[in-house]
């Protein structure tokens, strides 16, 4: 049985993309977690599975040779529909999976336990799961330990994301500390690839700053004098009053 699509699928996929983790090489820190999961739960297979648009991709795997499987037959696609750990003691007795090709053929899944990888913004992007070729159960201690390991996976993903953001910020700082070529006439800025752009576009490219535009009082008087007479009359009166008060204070002082 194919799993239904999560209610916040667009947001979930955006959260997954933010980690830039899909299709990256294996890393020891993740492999250590799956090795521990397999050992603690006494199973031959353990996976860190990330559920993409139409596939589940394995960042780390123990006891399995393939890198991904279709999402349509994925146990993890069902597991991410809840924040709770999903345990299937015997897949042949579960109507969702009894005819699943992953059950009837290799890797012959009979037991499955998957803990959703829940991001800080409450998106389930995948699972840390363990699999066996025979029916079985998890003890409460094994289940809690598996859940603790899943939290460590998310923590590693968060560290990766933050480190990437810091690296980009440092690159920006280095760029801004150097000499920035700016046109003497139109004030356009040339980037490191030789392309000219406006100040706004340049700053938006290298920072999170966004711009809104207006007209300062001086430019208003210079370019739109008729409008300035109306819009700035109150402002001018206020400034004159304040300047007059300052002059009186000086005389009294």
Beta strands, then each sheet from edge to edge (+ up, - down):
strand 1: 45-51
strand 2: 55-62
strand 3: 68-70
strand 4: 86-88
strand 5: 111-118
strand 6: 124-132
strand 7: 189-190
strand 8: 196-197
sheet 1: 3+ 2- 1+ 6- 5+ 4-
sheet 2: 7+ 8-
end
